[in-house]
Amino acid sequence: MTIFINLAPYMNAMEDFAELLSRWNGGIELMMDGPNWRDPVDWEEEFRRFQQYQGGISVHGPIWELNLASARYAGIREYSYEVYKECLNWCAKIGAEHMVLHPNLYSTPLFDREASQAFAKENLKRLGEYARKVNVGLAVENMGMGEYALFNQQEFTALFSEIETITALVDVGHAHVNGWDTPQLIRDLGSRIQAVHLHDNDGIADLHQPIGHGSIEWDSIWDALNDLTHIYRPILEYSEGVSLGLMLQHGAEVEKLLTKLKLPGRCF
């Protein structure tokens, strides 16, 4: 089982991630919004830094200002589709194993939820077909909190029966904030899961804390993940300020938990 580390902790200090690459032999997840989540991104320059990395690469597609589900503006939907299509081309170029996709802009109110869901599904189907052509997995993430969530647990699960060219990324922290039954979600999705974002929170805010630093009950989640019989990618998705040492420690501990090796005691 290859464990991945998302590079979000380095968003404001991209020069510091070289130490991670020198000490970590697992996978990494790149953030396509780029340094600081605000500057225009030269993707070719960004990806050149990682092309020779041997530990496995996944990519988190851009988040901000893109909305495949906009019910108000067709131009925003179509522009977002074209941006994500270009992102898939870049993922194919660098040999990324999958690209994570948000089905909508998670901070945008859903003025017409039914129409937004329909537009999202239409564009996810189009992108899923294109991703298959370029041989990149398209992993759709459960996103949004409360009334900003495009899909509830049942609707999110059903999405992967409706669209067979996409796969699921289960974000454990997002599911917890929304009160979802995460172990049941994992079991219901089964082999449609391509990746899992692992982080903790207090059940109120999307804090991206290290595992064990919030209120998530992890034992039942490890059990559900260990019931899976296919290859998927567990990804530590921690916030800025988390130390390299803690990320490396948790990466090693998660690897043991998800290969069913017994620890002398769970260390989180």
NORCORBEL-V262921 format. One record per residue. PHI is phi in whole degrees, 0 to 359 (none if undefined). OMEGA is omega in whole degrees, 0 to 359 (999 if undefined). NEAR is the number of other ideal C-beta (glycine too) atoms within 10 Angstrom. Layout:
BEGIN
phi,omega,near
PHI,OMEGA,NEAR
PHI,OMEGA,NEAR
END
This chain:
BEGIN
phi,omega,near
none,178,16
270,178,16
267,179,25
250,173,27
239,176,25
286,185,24
273,179,19
306,179,20
300,183,23
255,186,19
300,179,17
254,179,13
207,186,11
297,180,15
290,184,8
273,186,11
284,180,20
300,179,11
294,176,11
301,182,16
297,181,16
280,184,8
249,186,11
245,180,20
249,175,13
270,180,20
271,174,21
230,176,20
244,180,25
277,178,24
256,185,22
285,174,20
288,171,19
84,183,18
306,175,16
67,180,10
56,181,14
218,185,11
276,172,9
304,190,5
253,169,15
270,187,10
298,181,18
297,178,10
293,179,9
299,185,17
288,180,19
300,181,11
291,187,13
244,189,18
300,183,10
266,182,7
292,188,16
263,187,7
275,183,15
101,182,17
231,166,20
240,186,24
229,172,26
264,179,25
300,182,22
297,186,20
250,194,18
288,173,11
70,178,11
246,182,21
208,179,24
292,188,27
252,183,26
302,180,24
277,184,21
271,191,13
229,179,10
298,181,10
297,178,9
293,179,19
300,185,22
290,177,13
298,180,16
299,178,22
302,182,18
295,177,10
297,181,16
293,176,25
296,176,15
296,178,11
299,178,23
298,177,24
297,178,13
294,178,20
299,178,26
296,183,15
296,183,14
264,178,18
78,178,14
294,183,21
281,173,19
201,172,24
238,177,27
279,182,25
228,170,27
272,183,25
287,176,26
205,174,26
278,195,21
292,180,18
258,181,12
264,177,17
301,179,9
267,183,17
293,177,10
221,188,13
298,182,16
297,179,9
293,179,14
298,177,24
298,182,19
296,179,13
294,178,21
300,181,23
299,179,19
300,182,15
284,175,23
296,178,25
296,179,15
298,181,16
290,178,26
298,178,18
294,179,13
290,179,17
301,179,26
297,180,15
296,182,10
264,173,15
64,174,10
236,176,24
292,178,21
251,186,26
256,184,29
270,188,25
262,172,21
287,191,29
229,174,23
87,180,22
234,176,14
58,184,8
290,178,8
270,180,15
280,182,21
290,181,24
232,169,22
276,186,13
300,182,18
294,180,11
292,178,14
295,178,24
299,182,18
294,182,13
306,187,22
273,167,21
274,181,9
284,185,11
236,189,19
276,181,11
270,177,17
248,175,25
234,184,21
258,163,25
248,178,29
272,175,26
265,186,24
296,180,25
295,179,24
295,179,23
298,181,22
295,180,22
301,182,21
269,178,22
73,179,11
285,173,20
273,188,13
296,177,26
301,179,19
292,177,14
302,180,21
298,181,24
292,180,15
293,181,18
282,175,21
52,187,13
288,176,13
281,179,19
281,176,22
259,182,24
203,179,25
224,173,24
271,184,26
249,174,27
196,189,27
240,174,21
198,184,20
267,182,14
82,181,14
242,183,11
235,181,12
276,192,19
273,183,17
53,176,24
281,174,20
298,177,20
306,179,23
90,181,13
260,180,17
232,186,20
249,178,11
290,174,24
273,191,9
277,187,18
304,181,11
290,177,14
287,176,22
301,180,15
299,180,13
295,179,19
295,180,24
287,174,14
280,179,11
291,184,16
245,181,7
240,179,9
279,174,9
217,186,23
240,173,23
280,186,21
232,172,29
285,183,25
238,186,23
262,182,25
276,174,16
300,178,11
97,177,9
281,186,19
288,176,11
300,181,16
302,180,9
291,178,15
297,179,19
295,178,16
298,181,14
292,176,22
301,180,20
293,182,14
291,178,17
296,178,23
302,178,15
292,181,15
297,186,25
268,168,19
249,173,10
63,173,9
274,183,8
281,173,7
271,176,9
292,180,5
164,183,5
289,195,13
268,185,13
290,999,14
END
